[in-house]
């Protein structure tokens, strides 16, 4: 997925919003290329990836980010379930 490669370019709130919009557009145009096309599957995969993300960074020869705000991610995911 081309849009996922753009995740490394996210530096600002605006970049993050553009990334999310690109992710949504990619799903709408190419959901047949996605492994997790239902909300339960997508959320399960997200949890699994976060659990194993140390391995991702190790394999990419990158340091695991130390300044991740897990609370903000949780608030974003929670708010999106009700925000219009």
Order of alpha helices (4+ residues) and beta strands (2+ residues): alpha-alpha-alpha-alpha
